[in-house]
Amino acid sequence: MKVIILDDSRTDSYLASKVAMPYFSEIEVYGMPGEFHSALKKEPLADMILMDVHIGNLHNGIGELASIKEQYTAASLIPVVVVTASTDVALHDFARRNGAVEVIVKPITDEKLKPILLELFPELVAEEA
């Protein structure tokens, strides 16, 4: 399985990579939306996207959700989990209304990611046994 991580923080993307490693055989990390959009054009497509809600000064992860849906038909089906430092429930709800399947409050941990993965990918349950 493949995950794409979009986060402009090297520390946060490193941590997300480490937490995702037991579940994904391929991990691609991008720090800028331009690189990320190039990755969405490559086959095979990712199975999941972990995306920071704040990416640099001019971009935001929630805006990238709309961009994915508008520009990439196949990629628009990839589940996106938004990662944020904010505990603001309104922001979380806004992200979900705009296409995020779930929101994780940083720091990303196995305890936060694993339940989401088990819901999205039930085959992981069999692998856990």
Legacy VTK file of the C-alpha trace (Angstrom):
# vtk DataFile Version 3.0
C-alpha trace
ASCII
DATASET POLYDATA
POINTS 129 float
0.000 0.000 0.000
1.101 3.546 -0.728
0.626 6.764 1.257
1.434 10.317 0.225
2.319 12.801 2.966
1.973 16.521 2.232
3.502 18.621 5.006
5.912 21.544 4.803
7.403 20.705 8.212
10.277 18.248 7.941
9.789 17.225 11.557
6.071 16.546 11.148
6.523 14.720 7.841
9.290 12.586 9.383
7.045 11.685 12.315
4.118 10.896 9.980
6.414 8.677 7.906
7.579 6.761 10.965
4.020 6.212 12.194
2.815 5.148 8.709
5.763 2.815 8.049
4.279 -0.366 9.581
1.165 -0.028 7.416
2.451 1.180 4.043
5.064 -0.380 1.803
5.555 2.889 -0.071
5.695 6.350 1.497
6.135 9.522 -0.542
6.678 12.839 1.248
6.128 16.237 -0.352
6.643 19.661 1.189
4.943 21.805 -1.437
1.644 21.515 -3.316
3.345 21.622 -6.745
5.336 18.465 -5.993
2.226 16.892 -4.536
0.175 17.589 -7.669
2.865 15.966 -9.808
2.652 12.871 -7.602
-1.112 12.646 -8.128
-0.490 12.141 -11.837
1.756 9.101 -11.282
0.669 5.490 -11.267
0.072 3.626 -9.128
-2.111 6.030 -7.211
-1.769 6.330 -3.462
-4.091 4.393 -1.192
-4.259 7.304 1.252
-3.087 10.900 1.670
-1.996 12.485 4.956
-2.160 16.252 4.497
-1.238 19.102 6.818
-3.914 21.747 7.133
-1.331 24.574 6.850
1.199 24.325 4.022
3.456 27.350 3.693
2.113 30.882 3.596
-0.009 30.699 0.457
-1.565 27.239 0.560
-3.785 25.288 2.861
-4.586 21.604 2.960
-8.330 22.131 2.880
-7.972 24.140 -0.330
-5.900 21.285 -1.730
-8.840 18.934 -1.120
-10.960 20.951 -3.550
-8.098 21.070 -6.026
-7.770 17.274 -5.985
-11.481 16.844 -6.691
-11.434 19.380 -9.531
-8.245 18.292 -11.283
-7.782 14.573 -10.726
-10.727 12.280 -11.313
-9.042 9.073 -10.148
-7.160 10.748 -7.282
-10.376 12.321 -6.010
-11.307 8.862 -4.701
-8.212 8.582 -2.495
-9.097 9.003 1.197
-7.484 12.119 2.673
-6.734 12.479 6.376
-6.058 16.064 7.411
-3.447 16.589 10.118
-3.484 19.785 12.175
-2.212 21.269 15.410
-5.615 22.902 15.901
-8.199 21.457 18.247
-10.867 23.767 16.778
-13.904 21.550 16.119
-15.222 24.018 13.512
-11.996 23.600 11.508
-12.253 19.810 11.760
-15.880 19.894 10.598
-14.930 22.234 7.737
-12.208 19.813 6.622
-14.660 16.896 6.677
-17.291 18.865 4.741
-14.637 19.558 2.109
-13.689 15.925 1.628
-11.392 14.820 4.452
-12.342 11.395 5.752
-10.885 12.221 9.153
-8.826 14.771 11.078
-5.879 13.974 13.347
-4.640 16.500 15.895
-0.842 16.606 16.006
1.290 14.935 17.010
0.384 12.010 14.788
0.719 8.737 16.680
-0.033 5.094 16.029
-2.916 5.331 18.502
-4.512 8.083 16.388
-3.738 6.682 12.928
-4.406 2.972 13.408
-8.194 3.195 14.053
-8.597 5.300 10.910
-6.587 2.815 8.877
-8.586 -0.134 10.200
-11.811 1.618 9.204
-10.541 2.523 5.723
-8.692 -0.725 5.079
-10.467 -3.619 6.855
-7.910 -6.037 5.405
-5.459 -4.671 7.989
-7.539 -6.386 10.671
-6.679 -9.756 9.148
-3.001 -8.817 9.094
-3.163 -7.802 12.765
-4.389 -11.264 13.824
LINES 1 130
129 0 1 2 3 4 5 6 7 8 9 10 11 12 13 14 15 16 17 18 19 20 21 22 23 24 25 26 27 28 29 30 31 32 33 34 35 36 37 38 39 40 41 42 43 44 45 46 47 48 49 50 51 52 53 54 55 56 57 58 59 60 61 62 63 64 65 66 67 68 69 70 71 72 73 74 75 76 77 78 79 80 81 82 83 84 85 86 87 88 89 90 91 92 93 94 95 96 97 98 99 100 101 102 103 104 105 106 107 108 109 110 111 112 113 114 115 116 117 118 119 120 121 122 123 124 125 126 127 128
